[in-house]
Amino acid sequence: MENWIVGCDVGGTFTDFCAREMASGRTVIHKRPSTPDDPSRAVLNGLKELAQLHDIDPAAIGRFAHGTTVATNALLQRKGAGVALVTTRGFRDLLEIGRQARPLIYDLQVDAPAPLAPRHLRFEIDERIGPRGEVLRPLHDADIDALIEAIRAQPDVTAVAVCLIFAFINPDHERRIAEAIRAALPQVFVSVSSDVQPEFREFERFSTTLINAFLQPEVSGYMARLEAEVKTVAPEAEFGIFQSSGGLMSVQRAGQFPVRTALSGPAAGAVGAAGSGASSGIGDVITLDIGGTSTDVCLIRDGKTALASTRDISGFRIRLPMVDIHTVGAGGGSIAQIGGDGLMKVGPESAGAVPGPACYGKGGTLPTVSDANVILGRLPIQLAGGGLTIDRDLAVRAVEPVAQQLGVSLEEAALGIVGIANANMSRAIRVVSIEKGYDPRLFTLMPFGGAGGLHAADVAKSLGMKRIIVPLTPGILCAEGLIMADLQEDFVANCRSIVTEAAIPQLRAECAGLVDRALDWLAQEAVGDAAQTMHLSFDMRYFGQNYELAVPVASGTGTITCPDAATLREAFLAEYRRSYGHCDPDGTVETVNLRLRATARLTQSAAKGAPQATSVAERQFVPVWFDRTGPAQTPILARAHLPAGTVLPGPAIITQLDSTTVVPPDATVRVDGALNMIMELADV
């Protein structure tokens, strides 16, 4: 009988596993180094190791949920398909024109990245749909045939994006072109904008669809290959891919829309963080996910992750619903260097998994944040679990040149490296909180990832935050979020209309159409899942504004409908007031898009951590630098020896298999009933 759920998150440095037995709630974890040249190797080897280490029968694994960085890495490295674009005559250069915004407003030398499809691979076709969906210029078969021959003459093209003007209102021309290309060139992947992102704003729609086409061959091939290989280990496992909006989708859906996986892993961490916070009764959380390469932060309010509709990744614009995560190049492997101005910089370059920080003894020689933490005594020489022994001498050898160049002591250089990394992380939190009208002092900081606990106290102090919650398995929280995820699909329809009672029949008709599509999806993808919910929201704005707010208006377990005009208007005013502190109750309000999210609740089980020891092991004391005043003798404690109810004054270093937590002298830690550690910082 299938009794286990396994989540696997592939990061830049480590591949993490979390497995939960549904009958008992028993939860086990595993980490292994990532294999950047072929991520599937770490996944398969790690899955086998997980089963062997924890005596799991692979045939008992019923669900395998995967968070992947394949799409993100392909974008960052521009290693995707040879891709072409088909568009309406006269719009060939729209991708380069964009929004006419410079990447760096004060740097006149920096250009936006070149489009994924070079100009000679952007083909125009003579057709035109009008703003009401009317055909202004018909599409002729002869033009389609000529287009196909032009694509056939480009042997390097393996994917095509079809993006026509106003196709989000009338997709007929796009579909005719796509069907013809698929029939004539079956080896070529085709992405259609009216399927990928059926919304107005041509640049964002074109960019998102082109990115999807660029990723299709690479990601769909990886997904299909990995699913087949996982089946050789766990033959009964249903394979789910985590998407950036916070839910699972099938491998087939991920292959069709790989752009939805661009922030797969970090989004899973936010889902896991919301679950961990809820277990301790904490709903307002700011996450601090620090890995080997980067730091991801997200704001969670009332237990719900913030969502964004637009995101730039490596300069490429994506417009799709996704968990609102801000990323900076600051992680344990971030490299410190002295710039031409004589000042020290940390990141965004990283030592990654190979060769890694110098202290890992795997060939790295450059100074990193991890090396600095070793010198300061914050990272123990023997990591919990015995899987990796730290070489302090190698860390010293890497950081010494930086100290000599700056003319400071080794420890001062290390404090400087850590301080700069902390400043970068604090700025990221300001982006998702202060810059969006939220006071971080009213939230609890939740660090996770392998290095989250090392930096949490310093980052919290810099922002005036007083409370930190460290989840039970912080280094594996992204993988744990994967096993907590449900099946999810988002549907959208364009419905630009002034909010009046006269417009409600049309809005309700659009809503009914989305509900029908959602029910069809649920029937195909979620057979047997009892708990099915729908969430209805509108993109709304004051008439004349250029950007809109996402306004939730209804949710339910059955079919839902659009409310009346007064309810819509009040919902918008409340959201506008919350976002900006004021609103115009007499202003004209319009809808832009109608969105429906369908969710199918998968079988879950409450987590039950490993039994906590009641006896406290003998304490080892080490000198730890918390500031420039000098080292403090600090005990190193195993988290397994901190049962629920433990109250521990700082300073302390708390170790576990997947992470290390630094408790400064002016802080107190207690372990609550959910086995989360709650750290309270003293007023400064």
C-alpha positions in Angstrom: 0.0 0.0 0.0 1.3 3.5 -0.9 1.9 5.1 2.4 4.7 7.7 1.9 4.9 11.1 0.4 8.3 12.4 -0.7 9.3 16.0 -1.5 12.5 16.7 -3.4 13.9 20.3 -3.8 16.9 20.8 -6.0 18.9 23.8 -5.0 22.1 25.3 -6.3 24.3 23.6 -3.6 22.2 20.8 -2.0 19.3 18.6 -3.1 16.9 18.1 -0.2 14.4 15.4 0.6 11.6 15.2 3.1 9.4 12.1 3.4 6.3 11.6 5.5 4.5 8.4 6.4 0.8 9.2 6.1 -0.4 6.6 8.6 1.8 7.7 11.4 2.9 11.2 10.5 6.6 10.1 10.9 8.8 12.6 9.0 12.4 11.9 7.9 14.8 14.1 6.0 17.9 13.7 3.8 20.4 16.0 2.1 23.0 15.4 -0.6 25.1 17.7 -2.8 23.5 18.8 -6.0 24.9 17.7 -9.4 24.6 20.9 -11.5 25.7 19.1 -14.7 22.7 16.8 -14.4 20.2 17.6 -11.6 18.5 14.2 -12.0 21.5 12.3 -10.7 21.3 13.9 -7.3 17.5 13.3 -7.3 17.7 9.6 -8.1 20.7 8.9 -5.9 19.2 10.8 -3.0 15.9 9.0 -3.3 17.7 5.7 -3.1 19.7 6.8 -0.1 16.6 8.2 1.6 14.9 4.8 1.3 17.9 2.9 2.5 18.7 5.2 5.4 15.2 5.3 6.8 14.0 1.8 5.9 11.4 3.0 3.4 9.9 0.5 1.0 10.2 2.3 -2.4 7.0 0.6 -3.5 5.2 2.3 -0.6 5.9 5.8 -2.0 2.6 7.0 -3.3 3.5 10.6 -4.2 6.7 12.3 -5.3 6.6 16.1 -5.4 9.5 17.9 -7.2 10.7 21.5 -7.0 13.1 22.3 -9.7 15.6 25.0 -10.7 16.0 23.7 -14.3 13.8 26.5 -15.8 15.5 29.2 -13.7 19.0 28.0 -14.6 18.2 27.7 -18.3 17.1 31.4 -18.2 20.0 32.6 -16.2 22.5 30.8 -18.5 20.4 31.3 -21.7 20.7 27.6 -22.3 17.4 26.7 -23.9 15.9 26.1 -27.3 16.7 27.8 -30.6 13.4 29.7 -30.6 11.4 31.7 -33.2 8.6 34.2 -32.7 5.5 34.6 -35.0 3.7 37.9 -34.7 1.3 40.3 -36.4 2.9 42.4 -39.2 4.4 45.5 -37.7 5.1 44.1 -34.2 8.4 42.3 -34.9 10.4 44.6 -32.6 8.0 44.8 -29.7 10.2 42.6 -27.6 13.1 45.0 -27.9 11.1 48.1 -27.4 9.5 46.6 -24.2 8.5 49.3 -21.7 11.4 51.6 -22.7 12.9 51.3 -19.2 16.6 51.0 -18.6 17.8 48.2 -16.4 19.8 50.6 -14.3 18.5 54.1 -14.4 21.9 55.8 -13.7 24.0 53.5 -15.8 23.8 54.6 -19.5 26.1 51.8 -20.6 24.0 48.8 -19.4 21.5 47.4 -22.0 18.5 45.2 -21.4 19.3 41.6 -22.3 18.9 40.7 -26.0 15.6 38.9 -26.8 15.7 35.2 -26.7 14.6 35.2 -30.4 17.0 37.2 -32.5 15.5 39.6 -35.1 16.0 37.3 -38.0 14.0 34.6 -36.2 11.0 36.9 -35.5 8.6 36.3 -38.3 5.7 38.6 -39.2 2.4 37.4 -40.7 -0.2 39.5 -42.4 -3.3 39.3 -40.2 -5.0 41.6 -37.6 -7.5 41.1 -34.8 -9.2 44.3 -33.4 -9.6 45.3 -29.8 -13.1 43.9 -29.6 -12.0 40.6 -31.2 -13.2 41.5 -34.7 -11.1 40.4 -37.7 -9.6 43.5 -39.3 -7.3 41.5 -41.7 -8.1 37.9 -42.4 -5.4 35.2 -42.1 -4.8 33.4 -45.4 -3.6 29.8 -45.7 -1.0 30.8 -48.2 0.6 33.1 -45.6 0.7 30.2 -43.1 2.4 28.0 -45.7 5.0 30.6 -46.4 5.6 31.0 -42.7 6.1 27.3 -42.2 8.7 27.2 -45.0 10.6 30.1 -43.5 10.7 28.3 -40.2 11.7 25.0 -41.9 14.7 26.9 -43.5 16.0 27.5 -39.9 17.4 24.1 -38.8 18.4 25.5 -35.4 14.8 26.4 -34.5 13.3 23.8 -32.1 10.5 25.9 -30.6 8.1 28.6 -31.8 6.2 31.2 -29.8 3.0 32.4 -31.6 2.0 35.9 -30.3 -0.6 37.9 -32.2 -2.1 41.2 -31.3 -5.4 40.9 -29.3 -5.2 37.1 -29.4 -6.3 37.1 -25.7 -9.7 38.2 -26.9 -10.0 36.2 -30.1 -7.4 33.3 -30.3 -8.6 31.9 -33.7 -5.7 33.1 -35.8 -3.1 31.9 -33.2 -4.7 28.5 -33.0 -4.8 28.1 -36.8 -1.1 29.0 -37.1 -0.1 26.7 -34.2 -2.1 23.7 -35.6 -0.4 24.2 -39.0 3.1 24.3 -37.6 2.5 21.3 -35.4 1.2 19.3 -38.4 4.0 20.3 -40.7 6.9 20.4 -38.2 6.0 17.8 -35.5 9.5 18.0 -34.0 9.1 21.7 -33.2 7.5 22.8 -29.8 4.8 25.5 -30.1 3.7 27.9 -27.4 0.6 30.0 -28.0 0.1 33.3 -26.1 -3.7 32.8 -25.7 -2.9 29.6 -23.8 0.2 30.7 -21.9 -0.9 34.1 -20.8 -4.3 35.3 -22.1 -4.1 38.8 -20.8 -3.7 42.3 -22.2 -0.3 44.1 -22.3 1.4 42.9 -25.4 5.0 43.1 -24.1 4.4 41.0 -21.0 2.3 38.5 -23.0 4.9 38.2 -25.8 7.8 37.9 -23.3 6.1 35.2 -21.1 5.1 33.1 -24.2 8.6 33.4 -25.7 10.2 32.3 -22.4 7.8 29.4 -22.3 8.8 28.3 -25.8 12.5 28.8 -25.0 12.2 26.4 -22.0 9.9 23.8 -23.5 12.4 21.4 -25.1 14.8 21.5 -22.1 12.3 21.3 -19.3 9.8 18.9 -20.8 12.7 16.5 -21.7 14.0 16.7 -18.2 10.6 16.2 -16.6 9.7 13.2 -18.8 13.2 11.6 -18.3 13.1 12.2 -14.5 9.6 10.8 -14.2 10.6 7.6 -16.0 13.7 7.3 -13.9 11.9 7.9 -10.6 9.4 5.1 -11.6 12.3 2.7 -11.7 12.9 3.4 -7.9 9.3 4.2 -6.8 7.0 2.5 -9.3 3.7 3.4 -7.6 4.5 7.1 -7.1 2.4 9.8 -8.7 4.8 12.5 -9.9 3.9 16.2 -9.3 5.8 19.3 -10.2 5.6 22.4 -8.0 4.7 25.6 -9.8 5.7 29.2 -8.9 2.1 30.0 -7.8 2.2 27.6 -4.9 0.7 24.3 -6.0 1.4 21.1 -7.8 0.7 20.2 -11.4 1.2 17.1 -13.5 4.4 16.4 -15.5 2.4 16.8 -18.7 1.2 20.3 -17.6 4.7 21.3 -16.6 6.0 20.2 -20.0 3.3 22.3 -21.7 3.9 25.4 -19.4 7.5 25.2 -18.1 7.5 29.0 -17.4 5.3 28.2 -14.5 8.2 26.5 -12.7 10.6 29.4 -12.9 10.4 29.9 -9.0 9.5 26.4 -8.1 11.8 25.7 -5.2 11.5 29.1 -3.4 7.8 29.0 -3.7 7.7 25.6 -2.0 9.7 27.1 0.9 7.0 29.8 1.4 4.3 27.1 1.5 6.3 25.1 4.1 6.9 28.3 6.1 3.2 29.1 6.2 2.5 25.6 7.5 5.2 25.8 10.2 4.0 29.1 11.4 0.5 27.8 11.6 1.6 24.9 13.8 2.8 27.5 16.3 -0.2 29.8 15.9 1.9 32.5 14.1 0.3 33.8 10.9 2.3 36.9 10.1 5.7 35.8 9.0 8.6 37.1 6.9 10.7 34.3 5.6 14.5 34.2 5.2 15.5 31.3 3.1 19.4 31.3 2.9 21.0 28.7 0.7 24.4 28.3 -0.7 23.9 30.7 -3.6 21.1 33.1 -2.8 18.6 34.4 -0.3 14.9 34.3 -0.9 12.4 36.3 1.2 8.6 36.3 1.2 5.9 38.0 3.3 3.2 35.8 4.7 0.1 37.5 6.2 -2.6 35.7 8.1 -1.1 32.4 6.9 -1.3 33.3 3.2 1.7 33.9 1.0 1.7 37.2 -0.9 1.3 36.8 -4.6 2.7 38.8 -7.5 1.6 38.9 -11.1 4.8 40.1 -12.7 8.4 39.1 -12.1 11.8 39.7 -13.9 14.2 36.9 -13.9 17.7 37.7 -15.3 16.1 40.7 -17.1 13.3 38.7 -18.7 9.7 39.7 -17.9 7.3 37.0 -16.8 3.6 37.8 -16.1 1.9 34.9 -14.3 0.5 34.4 -10.8 3.4 33.5 -8.5 4.4 33.6 -4.9 5.9 37.0 -4.3 9.5 36.2 -3.6 12.4 38.6 -3.7 15.9 37.1 -4.3 19.4 38.5 -3.8 22.7 36.9 -4.5 23.7 36.3 -0.8 24.2 32.8 0.5 26.7 30.6 2.3 28.8 30.3 -0.8 28.8 34.0 -1.8 32.3 35.1 -2.5 33.9 38.1 -0.8 36.3 40.3 -2.9 37.9 43.7 -2.8 36.7 45.8 -5.7 38.6 48.4 -7.7 37.5 51.1 -5.3 39.2 49.3 -2.4 35.9 48.3 -0.8 34.8 44.8 0.0 31.8 43.3 -1.8 30.1 40.0 -1.1 28.3 38.1 -3.9 26.4 37.7 -6.1 29.1 35.3 -7.4 29.0 32.0 -5.5 31.2 29.0 -5.0 28.1 26.9 -5.4 28.2 23.1 -4.9 31.4 22.7 -6.9 34.0 23.6 -5.6 32.0 25.1 -2.7 33.4 27.2 0.2 37.0 26.6 1.1 36.1 25.2 4.5 34.3 22.3 2.9 37.7 20.9 1.6 36.4 20.2 -1.9 38.8 22.4 -3.8 37.4 25.9 -3.1 40.0 28.5 -2.4 38.0 31.8 -2.5 36.7 33.5 0.7 33.0 32.9 1.3 30.3 33.7 3.9 30.6 30.2 5.2 34.3 30.5 5.7 33.7 33.8 7.6 31.2 32.0 9.9 33.7 29.2 10.6 36.4 31.8 11.6 33.9 33.5 13.9 33.1 30.1 15.5 29.4 30.3 14.5 29.7 27.2 12.2 30.8 24.2 14.1 33.8 22.2 12.9 31.8 19.0 13.0 28.3 19.5 11.5 25.4 17.6 13.0 25.0 14.1 11.5 28.7 13.8 10.7 28.2 14.1 7.0 30.7 17.0 6.6 33.7 18.0 8.6 34.7 21.7 8.4 38.4 22.6 7.8 39.0 25.8 9.7 42.6 26.1 8.4 41.3 26.2 4.8 38.8 28.9 5.8 41.6 31.0 7.4 43.8 30.6 4.3 40.9 31.8 2.1 40.0 34.9 4.2 43.5 36.0 5.2 44.2 37.8 1.8 41.1 39.9 2.3 42.1 40.8 5.9 45.6 41.8 4.7 44.2 43.9 1.8 41.9 45.8 4.3 44.6 46.0 7.0 42.4 44.4 9.7 42.5 41.3 11.8 41.2 38.0 10.5 38.1 38.2 12.7 37.3 41.7 11.7 37.5 40.7 8.1 35.1 37.8 8.8 32.7 40.1 10.7 32.8 42.5 7.7 32.0 39.7 5.3 29.0 38.5 7.4 27.9 42.1 8.0 27.7 42.9 4.2 25.8 39.6 3.5 23.4 40.5 6.3 22.9 44.0 4.9 22.0 42.5 1.5 19.5 40.2 3.1 17.9 43.0 5.1 17.5 45.1 2.0 15.6 42.2 0.4 13.2 42.0 3.3 12.6 45.8 3.0 11.5 45.2 -0.6 8.7 42.8 0.4 7.7 44.6 3.6 8.4 48.4 4.0 8.3 49.1 0.3 4.8 47.6 0.2 3.4 49.2 3.2 4.1 46.5 5.8 6.0 47.2 9.1 8.5 44.3 9.5 8.5 44.9 13.3 4.9 43.5 13.4 6.0 40.2 11.8 8.0 37.2 13.0 11.2 36.3 11.1 11.4 32.7 10.0 14.8 31.6 8.9 15.3 28.4 6.9 17.6 26.9 4.4 21.0 25.6 5.4 22.3 29.0 6.5 19.1 30.8 7.7 19.7 30.3 11.4 23.3 31.6 11.1 22.1 35.0 10.1 18.6 35.4 11.4 19.4 37.2 14.7 21.6 39.8 13.0 19.1 40.4 10.2 16.2 40.7 12.7 18.1 43.3 14.8 18.8 45.4 11.8 15.1 45.6 11.0 13.9 46.1 14.6 12.2 42.6 14.6 11.9 41.0 18.1 10.8 37.5 17.4 12.2 34.6 15.3 10.7 31.2 14.7 13.0 28.4 13.6 11.1 25.5 12.2 11.8 21.9 13.1 13.7 21.1 9.9 14.8 24.5 8.6 17.3 23.2 6.0 14.6 21.0 4.4 11.6 23.3 4.6 11.4 23.7 0.8 11.2 19.9 0.5 8.7 19.8 3.3 6.5 22.4 1.6 6.4 20.1 -1.4 4.7 17.4 0.6 2.2 19.9 2.0 1.2 21.2 -1.4 -2.1 20.5 -3.2 -3.0 20.3 -6.9 -3.7 23.7 -8.2 -4.6 25.4 -11.5 -5.2 29.1 -12.4 -7.6 30.3 -15.0 -8.0 33.8 -16.3 -10.3 35.8 -18.6 -10.0 39.4 -19.9 -13.1 41.4 -18.8 -12.4 45.1 -18.9 -15.5 46.8 -17.7 -16.7 49.7 -15.5 -18.2 48.2 -12.3 -21.9 48.9 -12.6 -25.0 46.6 -12.2 -25.3 46.7 -16.0 -21.9 45.0 -16.4 -22.7 42.2 -13.9 -24.4 39.8 -16.4 -21.4 39.8 -18.6 -19.0 39.3 -15.7 -21.1 36.5 -14.4 -21.0 34.8 -17.9 -17.2 35.1 -17.9 -17.1 33.7 -14.4 -19.3 30.8 -15.4 -17.0 30.0 -18.3 -14.0 29.8 -16.0 -15.9 27.6 -13.5 -16.7 25.2 -16.3 -13.0 25.1 -17.3 -12.0 24.5 -13.7 -14.6 21.7 -13.3 -13.2 20.0 -16.4 -9.7 20.3 -15.0 -10.7 18.9 -11.7 -12.4 16.0 -13.4 -9.3 15.1 -15.3 -6.5 15.9 -12.8 -8.1 15.4 -9.4 -10.1 12.2 -9.6 -10.9 10.9 -6.1 -9.8 14.0 -4.2 -12.7 15.0 -2.0 -11.8 18.6 -0.9 -12.0 20.8 -3.9 -12.2 24.6 -3.7 -12.4 27.6 -6.0 -11.2 31.1 -5.3 -12.4 34.0 -7.4 -10.6 37.3 -7.7 -10.6 40.4 -10.0 -7.8 42.6 -11.2 -9.3 46.0 -10.5 -8.3 49.7 -10.6 -9.7 53.2 -10.7 -10.6 54.2 -14.3 -7.6 55.9 -15.9 -4.9 54.1 -13.8 -2.3 52.0 -15.5 -1.9 49.2 -12.9 -4.4 47.2 -11.0 -4.8 45.4 -7.7 -5.7 41.8 -7.2 -9.0 41.8 -5.2 -10.4 38.5 -3.8 -14.1 38.4 -4.0 -15.4 34.9 -3.4 -14.4 31.3 -2.5 -16.2 28.1 -2.0 -16.2 24.3 -2.2 -18.7 24.2 -5.0 -19.4 26.4 -8.0 -19.1 30.1 -7.3 -20.5 33.2 -9.0 -19.6 36.9 -9.4 -21.1 39.1 -6.7 -23.1 42.2 -7.3 -21.6 45.6 -8.3 -21.8 47.1 -4.7 -19.9 44.1 -3.3 -17.2 44.3 -6.0 -16.8 48.0 -5.4 -16.5 47.7 -1.6 -14.0 44.8 -1.9 -11.8 47.0 -4.2 -12.0 50.1 -1.9 -11.0 47.9 1.1 -8.0 46.5 -0.8 -7.0 49.9 -2.1 -7.2 51.4 1.4 -5.1 48.6 2.9 -2.4 48.9 0.1 -2.2 52.7 0.0 -3.7 54.0 3.2 -6.5 55.9 1.5 -9.2 55.5 -1.2 -11.7 57.6 -3.2 -15.1 56.2 -2.4 -16.7 58.1 -5.3 -14.1 57.2 -8.0 -15.0 55.2 -11.0 -13.8 51.6 -10.7 -13.2 49.1 -13.5 -12.3 45.4 -13.8 -9.5 44.3 -16.0 -9.1 40.5 -15.5 -11.2 37.8 -13.9 -9.1 35.0 -12.2 -10.2 31.7 -10.8 -7.9 29.4 -8.8 -9.0 25.7 -8.5 -7.4 23.6 -5.8 -7.7 19.9 -5.1 -6.7 18.9 -1.6 -4.3 15.9 -1.7 -4.1 13.3 1.1 -2.1 14.8 3.9 -0.8 13.8 7.3 0.1 15.9 10.3 3.9 16.0 10.8 5.4 14.1 13.7 9.0 14.8 14.2 11.6 12.4 15.5 11.3 11.6 19.2 13.0 14.3 21.2 15.6 13.2 23.8 14.9 14.3 27.4 18.5 14.1 28.6 20.9 16.9 27.9 24.2 15.9 26.5 27.5 17.2 27.9 28.0 20.8 26.6 31.0 21.7 24.5 32.1 25.3 24.8 33.8 27.2 22.0 34.8 30.9 21.5 32.3 32.7 19.2 32.5 36.2 17.9 29.2 38.0 18.0 30.6 41.5 17.6 34.0 43.3 17.6 34.3 43.3 21.4 35.8 39.8 21.3 34.8 36.1 21.6 32.4 34.8 24.1 32.5 31.2 25.4 29.4 29.6 23.9 27.9 26.2 24.3 27.2 24.0 21.3 23.9 22.1 21.7 22.2 19.4 19.6 18.7 20.4 18.9 17.6 16.7 19.4 18.4 17.3 23.1 15.9 20.3 23.4 12.5 18.8 24.1 9.3 20.8 24.1 9.2 23.3 27.0 13.0 23.9 27.0 13.9 27.5 27.8 17.5 28.5 26.9 19.3 31.8 27.4 21.9 32.9 24.9 24.6 32.7 23.8 24.3 29.3 22.2 25.0 27.5 18.9 22.2 25.0 18.2 23.1 22.3 15.6 21.0 19.7 13.7 21.5 17.7 10.5 20.2 20.3 8.1 21.1 23.7 9.7 22.8 25.6 12.5 21.1 28.3 14.6 23.1 31.2 16.3 21.5 32.5 19.5 23.2 35.8 20.5 23.9 36.7 24.1 20.9 39.0 24.4 18.3 36.5 23.2 16.3 33.7 24.8 15.1 30.5 23.0 12.1 28.3 24.0 10.9 25.2 22.3 7.1 25.1 21.8 4.7 22.3 21.5 5.2 22.0 17.8 8.9 21.7 18.4 9.6 25.0 16.7 12.2 27.2 18.4 10.9 30.7 19.3 13.8 33.2 19.8 13.0 36.4 21.6 15.5 39.3 21.1 16.1 41.9 23.8 15.3 45.5 23.2 18.3 47.4 22.0 
